[in-house]
Amino acid sequence: MRTQIILLERHDDVVSARDKMAWGKAGRILLVWPERGRILTRVLDLVLLVRHCTALGAELGIVTKDHLVRDNARKLRLPCFASVEHARRGRWRRVTLTWHPERNPGPHSNLRGKKPVRRISPAAAWMTLPGSRLAVFLTGLLAVFALCGFLLPGARIDFVLPRVEQSIRLPVMAGEAILHVSPAGLLPLKTTRFTVEGQEGIPASGWTLVPDQHATGTVQFSNLTDQEIDIPSGTVVMAVAPEKIRFITTCAGRLAAGINTTSEIPVRSMFPGTQGNLPKNAVRAIEGQLGIQLSVENSEPTKGGSDRLVRSPDTADRARLRTRLVDQLTAQAREDIRNTLGETASIVETTLMVKEILEEEISPEIGQPADVLEMSLRVEFQASFIEESDLQALARMALEANLPEGYQPANEPIQIHPMEDFRLDSDGRLVGQIQASRWLVSPIQAAQVAEYVKGKPIDTAIREMTSAYNLKEPPQVILIPGWWPFLPFFNPRIHVTNQPG
């Protein structure tokens, strides 16, 4: 018959063993106990496993060296083997459960007969009198009221403590080589870089000449062939020395056939300005195919070309605008530092400098006509700074070292203000002086106050506490319930709070 072998582990119990038995479909199930660890040592455990195996329609056998489990198996007549190999060769017998839990009724089986008899003694004579019973009742009632009056009332006393300012001046030296805060005033120095962009414009203060009117004149064309030649309007002629200056014909013309036949045609310079005013015989060339058929010259000077004077930015405008824009960006960078670092920003402002101008654009270029010169800059700034947390740590160490006896800091941050302009020394260290200040209070001991005012009327307690602790404002007393005329007699029912003034 097919046998399913299930290896149990040290953490298995009846539930997990039954789950593993349900996995297979064999006719025999062999449970193998682990070498170490004691599991399933009760007879009830084996009974539950046998019943589950019977419900699955299989026979159960076990392999274990645990003497307690083997003894329980013998009681149930459950097949028990020394090894898996013995289980395969050995004979299995069907298990019929005949085990029942042992019952031990104990040494006393008839306890009812030994029940003791209670004897009720007669009540004292005075307890039967109505007056005595009423007196006892009233005494108990008064005791309850007294206990409630002692334990139930509560009070809260709020003290407004007078504040005293503690202030100290500290010399500060910060350097990049310093790694930790020192009570001597040494602080780590850090460097940051950030970019600011801006744009600005100023009116141009320079002047420049720009072309105004076109030069005009007349040129004479000469035929170099024996054919009739048409000269269209817009034909380009030019002077080549000392530079090329072009003219165009303003009307069409025609040359008769025959060498050296001539025709005069008016021309106008292609671009305005005085450069078109040329002396006679300066125009000597023709552009295009007509240049190999005709010759040209101006027998009279060309004239009429003119320039006019207009505003134009010069180098001085550029320098002035650059300085103004850099100043604006520096002010913007200083404002950004204030918003980022808060009160300690003034320590950084003295180290703020332009590290590099990353981008510069101007419009128009110098010398070009324009009424306004515009410039845009992207500037990288550098600043050295001290972390706010490092300043707070230094100030706290110095203030704690000079804390007056009997005082403690109020629940407020330490205020730090530079006392002079910080500067960078020759070694690149930031040196200066700061003032650190904070508020102190002298706390009032809650246990002492409760012991001092317990059981007193409210007005008396307030007057005595104000005088005893030299308070500027009398403490506020809140009673629970509000109509109760005295402070509680029980110290834990009096709660004292200290609030800085």
C-alpha positions in Angstrom: 0.0 0.0 0.0 1.2 3.5 -0.8 2.6 5.4 2.2 2.9 9.2 2.6 5.8 10.2 4.8 5.4 13.6 6.6 8.5 15.1 8.4 7.4 17.2 11.3 9.4 20.2 12.5 10.1 21.6 16.0 7.5 24.3 15.7 4.6 22.0 14.5 1.5 21.5 16.6 -1.7 19.5 16.1 -3.2 22.1 13.7 -0.1 22.3 11.4 0.4 18.5 11.5 -3.3 17.9 10.4 -2.8 20.4 7.6 0.2 18.5 6.3 -1.7 15.2 6.6 -4.4 16.6 4.4 -2.0 17.3 1.5 -1.6 13.6 0.4 -4.0 11.0 -0.8 -2.2 7.8 0.3 -3.7 4.9 2.2 -1.0 5.1 4.9 0.4 8.2 6.6 3.7 8.0 8.5 4.5 11.0 10.8 8.3 11.4 11.5 9.1 13.4 14.7 12.2 15.7 14.5 15.5 14.6 16.1 15.5 17.6 18.5 12.7 19.3 20.2 9.7 17.9 22.0 6.3 18.2 20.2 2.9 16.5 20.5 3.8 14.9 23.8 0.2 14.7 25.1 -2.1 11.7 24.6 -4.8 14.1 23.4 -2.5 15.2 20.6 -2.2 11.6 19.2 -5.9 11.0 19.7 -6.7 14.1 17.5 -4.2 13.0 14.8 -5.7 9.5 14.7 -9.2 10.8 14.4 -8.2 13.1 11.6 -6.4 10.3 9.8 -9.4 8.1 10.1 -11.6 10.8 8.7 -9.2 10.9 5.7 -9.6 7.1 5.2 -6.0 6.3 6.0 -4.0 4.4 8.6 -1.6 6.3 10.9 1.9 5.3 12.0 4.6 7.3 13.8 8.4 7.3 13.9 10.0 8.8 17.0 12.6 8.3 19.6 10.7 10.3 22.2 9.9 7.9 25.1 6.9 9.9 26.2 5.4 9.9 22.7 6.1 6.1 22.3 4.5 5.4 25.7 1.4 7.4 24.6 1.3 5.4 21.3 1.4 2.1 23.2 -1.6 3.3 25.2 -3.5 3.9 22.0 -2.2 0.8 20.3 -0.8 3.1 17.6 1.9 1.6 15.3 5.2 3.1 16.4 8.5 2.4 14.5 12.2 3.1 15.2 12.8 4.4 11.6 11.2 4.9 8.2 12.7 1.7 6.9 11.2 -0.3 9.7 7.9 1.3 9.0 8.1 0.1 5.4 9.0 -3.5 6.3 6.9 -3.7 9.5 3.3 -4.7 10.1 0.7 -2.0 10.6 -2.3 -2.6 12.7 -5.6 -0.7 12.6 -6.1 1.5 15.5 -9.4 1.4 17.5 -9.5 4.2 20.1 -10.4 2.9 23.5 -8.7 5.6 25.5 -10.7 7.9 27.9 -9.3 10.6 30.1 -8.7 9.5 33.7 -11.0 10.9 36.3 -9.9 11.6 39.8 -12.8 12.8 42.0 -10.4 13.6 44.8 -10.3 12.5 48.4 -13.7 14.2 49.4 -16.6 12.7 47.5 -19.3 13.9 49.9 -18.5 17.5 50.6 -22.2 18.4 51.1 -22.3 16.4 54.2 -19.3 18.2 55.6 -20.7 21.8 55.0 -20.2 23.9 58.2 -23.2 25.3 60.0 -23.4 29.1 60.4 -24.5 30.5 63.7 -26.0 34.0 63.8 -25.4 35.9 67.0 -28.2 38.2 68.2 -27.8 41.9 67.5 -26.8 44.3 70.3 -29.7 46.1 72.0 -28.6 49.6 71.2 -28.7 48.8 67.4 -32.4 48.3 67.5 -33.1 51.8 68.8 -34.3 54.4 66.1 -32.2 57.2 67.5 -29.0 55.2 67.5 -29.5 54.0 63.9 -30.2 57.6 62.8 -27.0 58.8 64.5 -25.0 56.1 62.7 -26.5 57.0 59.4 -25.8 60.8 59.8 -22.3 60.1 60.9 -21.6 58.0 57.8 -23.3 60.7 55.6 -21.1 63.4 57.1 -18.0 61.2 56.6 -18.9 60.9 52.9 -19.4 64.6 52.5 -16.1 65.3 54.3 -14.3 62.9 52.0 -15.8 64.5 48.9 -14.9 68.0 50.2 -11.3 66.8 50.7 -10.8 64.9 47.4 -13.2 66.4 44.8 -12.5 70.2 44.6 -9.7 71.2 42.2 -7.9 74.4 41.4 -5.6 75.7 38.7 -3.2 78.6 39.6 -1.7 80.4 36.6 1.4 82.5 37.4 2.5 85.3 35.0 6.3 85.2 35.7 8.3 88.5 35.4 10.9 88.3 32.7 14.6 89.4 32.9 16.7 89.9 29.8 20.0 88.2 29.6 22.5 89.7 27.0 26.1 89.0 26.1 28.6 90.2 23.5 30.7 87.7 21.7 33.7 88.0 19.3 33.2 85.7 16.3 35.7 84.3 13.9 34.5 82.0 11.1 36.7 80.1 8.7 36.4 77.3 6.2 39.1 75.3 8.1 37.0 75.4 11.3 34.7 72.3 11.4 32.9 72.7 14.7 31.4 75.4 16.9 33.8 76.4 19.7 32.9 78.3 22.9 35.8 80.6 22.1 33.8 82.1 19.2 35.1 79.9 16.4 32.5 78.9 13.8 32.5 77.0 10.5 32.3 79.3 7.4 30.5 78.3 4.3 30.4 79.7 0.8 27.4 79.9 -1.5 27.0 81.0 -5.1 23.8 82.0 -6.8 22.8 83.7 -10.1 20.7 86.9 -10.5 19.4 88.2 -13.8 18.2 91.7 -14.8 17.6 94.1 -17.6 17.9 97.9 -17.7 18.1 100.8 -20.2 19.3 104.4 -20.4 19.0 107.2 -22.9 21.9 107.3 -25.5 24.2 110.3 -25.0 26.4 110.0 -28.2 25.8 111.0 -31.8 26.4 109.4 -35.1 25.8 110.2 -38.8 23.3 108.2 -40.8 22.7 108.4 -44.6 19.9 110.8 -45.5 19.6 111.8 -49.2 20.7 110.0 -52.4 23.3 111.4 -54.7 22.3 112.0 -58.3 24.1 112.8 -61.6 24.4 111.9 -65.3 26.6 109.3 -67.0 27.5 108.9 -70.6 27.3 105.4 -72.2 29.5 104.7 -75.3 28.7 101.9 -77.8 31.6 99.4 -78.4 29.8 97.5 -81.1 28.2 98.2 -84.5 24.8 97.3 -83.3 21.9 99.3 -81.7 21.8 98.6 -78.0 18.9 99.3 -75.5 19.8 100.4 -72.0 16.9 99.5 -69.6 16.0 101.5 -66.6 17.7 100.2 -63.4 21.0 99.4 -65.1 23.7 99.4 -62.4 26.9 101.3 -62.9 29.6 101.8 -60.3 32.8 103.4 -59.2 35.4 100.9 -58.2 38.0 103.1 -56.5 38.6 103.6 -53.7 35.5 101.5 -52.9 32.6 100.2 -54.9 29.7 102.7 -55.0 26.8 101.7 -57.1 24.3 103.9 -59.1 21.2 102.9 -61.0 19.8 104.5 -64.2 16.5 106.3 -63.5 15.2 105.9 -67.1 15.7 103.8 -70.2 18.0 104.8 -73.1 19.1 103.6 -76.5 22.4 103.7 -78.3 22.5 103.9 -82.1 24.5 101.4 -84.1 28.1 102.2 -84.6 31.2 102.3 -82.5 31.6 105.3 -80.2 28.0 106.4 -80.5 27.0 107.9 -77.1 23.9 108.6 -74.9 23.6 110.4 -71.6 21.2 108.9 -69.0 20.5 110.2 -65.4 21.5 108.0 -62.4 21.0 107.9 -58.7 23.1 106.3 -55.9 21.7 103.0 -54.7 22.2 104.0 -51.0 21.7 107.4 -49.4 24.6 109.3 -47.9 27.6 111.5 -48.8 29.5 108.5 -50.1 27.5 108.8 -53.3 29.1 112.3 -54.0 31.8 111.4 -56.5 34.1 113.5 -58.7 33.9 113.3 -62.5 35.1 110.3 -64.3 34.8 108.2 -61.1 32.0 105.9 -62.5 33.7 103.5 -64.9 32.0 100.1 -64.8 28.7 98.5 -65.8 27.3 95.4 -64.1 25.9 92.6 -66.2 26.1 91.7 -69.9 26.1 95.3 -71.0 29.5 95.7 -69.4 31.2 94.0 -72.5 29.2 96.0 -75.0 29.3 99.5 -73.5 31.6 101.8 -71.6 30.4 104.5 -69.2 31.8 107.6 -67.4 30.4 110.5 -65.6 31.6 113.7 -67.1 30.2 115.7 -64.2 30.5 115.0 -60.4 27.5 113.3 -58.7 26.1 115.4 -55.9 23.2 115.7 -53.5 24.0 112.9 -51.2 23.8 113.9 -47.5 24.0 112.5 -43.9 22.1 113.6 -40.8 23.2 113.5 -37.1 21.2 111.2 -34.8 21.5 109.9 -31.2 23.7 106.8 -30.8 25.0 105.0 -27.7 28.8 105.2 -27.1 31.2 103.2 -24.9 30.6 105.6 -22.0 26.9 104.8 -22.1 27.7 101.1 -22.1 30.0 101.4 -19.1 27.5 103.6 -17.2 24.7 101.2 -17.9 26.7 98.2 -16.9 27.7 99.8 -13.6 24.1 100.7 -12.8 22.7 97.2 -13.7 25.4 95.5 -11.6 24.5 97.7 -8.7 20.8 96.8 -9.1 21.6 93.1 -9.2 23.8 93.4 -6.2 21.0 95.0 -4.3 18.6 92.3 -5.4 21.1 89.6 -4.3 21.4 91.3 -0.9 17.6 91.3 -0.5 17.5 87.6 -1.5 20.0 86.9 1.3 17.9 88.8 3.8 14.9 86.7 2.9 16.8 83.5 3.1 19.0 84.0 6.2 16.9 86.4 8.2 18.6 88.4 11.0 22.0 86.9 10.3 22.0 88.2 6.7 23.9 91.3 7.7 26.9 89.1 8.5 26.9 87.9 4.9 26.3 91.2 3.1 29.9 92.4 3.7 31.2 89.3 1.9 28.9 89.6 -1.1 30.8 90.0 -4.4 30.4 89.5 -8.1 32.1 86.2 -9.0 31.5 86.2 -12.7 29.3 87.8 -15.4 27.9 84.8 -17.2 26.0 86.6 -19.9 25.9 90.2 -21.2 23.7 91.4 -24.1 23.3 95.0 -25.4 20.9 96.5 -27.9 21.8 98.1 -30.2 25.5 97.8 -30.8 27.8 100.8 -30.0 27.7 103.3 -32.8 24.3 102.3 -34.2 21.5 104.9 -34.2 19.2 104.6 -31.2 17.7 106.8 -28.6 18.0 104.1 -25.8 20.7 101.6 -25.0 19.4 98.4 -23.3 21.4 95.8 -21.5 20.7 92.4 -19.9 23.0 90.7 -17.5 23.2 87.3 -15.8 25.6 87.6 -12.9 27.0 84.9 -10.5 27.4 86.2 -7.0 29.4 84.7 -4.1 28.9 85.2 -0.4 30.4 83.6 2.7 27.9 82.9 5.5 27.5 81.3 8.9 24.7 78.8 9.5 21.9 80.1 11.8 22.1 76.9 13.8 25.8 77.4 14.5 25.2 80.9 15.7 22.4 79.7 17.9 24.6 77.0 19.3 27.4 79.4 20.1 25.1 81.9 21.7 23.4 79.2 23.8 26.7 78.0 25.1 27.8 81.5 26.1 24.4 82.3 27.7 24.2 79.1 29.6 27.7 79.7 31.0 26.5 83.0 32.4 23.0 82.0 33.5 22.0 83.6 36.9 21.1 81.2 39.7 17.5 80.5 40.1 16.5 81.5 36.5 15.8 79.4 33.5 15.3 80.4 29.8 11.8 81.4 28.7 10.3 79.4 25.8 11.5 81.9 23.2 14.4 81.8 20.6 17.7 83.5 21.2 18.0 86.9 19.4 21.3 87.5 17.6 22.4 90.9 16.2 25.7 91.9 14.6 27.4 94.7 16.6 29.7 95.8 13.8 30.4 95.2 10.1 31.9 91.8 9.6 35.0 91.7 7.4 37.3 89.1 5.8 40.8 89.2 7.1 44.0 88.4 5.1 43.5 84.6 5.7 40.0 84.6 4.4 38.3 84.3 7.8 35.2 86.3 8.7 35.6 88.3 11.9 33.3 90.5 13.8 31.2 90.8 17.0 27.6 89.8 17.8 25.2 90.4 20.6 23.1 87.5 21.8 20.1 88.0 24.1 17.2 86.0 25.5 14.5 86.3 28.2 14.8 84.5 31.6 12.1 83.7 34.1 12.4 82.5 37.7 10.0 79.5 37.9 7.7 78.9 40.9 7.7 75.4 42.4 4.3 73.8 42.1 4.6 71.6 45.2 5.7 74.5 47.3 2.7 76.7 46.1 0.2 73.9 46.7 1.5 73.3 50.2 1.4 77.1 50.9 -2.1 77.9 49.8 -4.1 74.6 50.4 -7.4 75.1 52.3 -7.2 79.0 52.2 -9.9 81.3 50.9 -9.3 82.5 47.3 -8.7 86.2 48.1 -6.3 85.4 51.0 -4.4 83.0 48.8 -4.0 85.4 45.9 -2.9 88.2 48.2 -0.3 86.1 50.0 1.1 84.6 46.7 1.5 88.0 45.1 3.4 89.3 48.1 5.5 86.1 48.7 6.8 85.8 45.1 7.0 89.6 44.3 4.7 89.3 41.3 3.8 92.2 39.1 0.5 90.7 38.3 -1.6 88.6 40.8 -2.0 84.9 39.8 -5.2 83.7 38.3 -7.1 81.1 40.3 -9.7 78.9 38.7 -11.7 76.6 41.1 -13.6 73.5 40.2 -16.5 73.7 41.0 -16.6 77.5 40.6 -18.7 78.1 43.7 -16.3 76.4 46.1 -15.1 79.0 48.5 -11.7 77.5 49.5 -8.7 76.1 47.7 -8.5 72.3 47.9 -7.1 70.6 51.0 -5.5 67.8 48.9 -2.2 69.0 47.3 -2.5 66.8 44.1 -5.7 68.6 43.3 -3.9 72.0 42.9 -2.2 72.5 39.5 0.3 75.3 39.0 1.3 76.6 35.6 4.1 79.1 34.9 3.6 81.5 32.0 6.3 84.0 30.9 5.2 87.6 31.2 
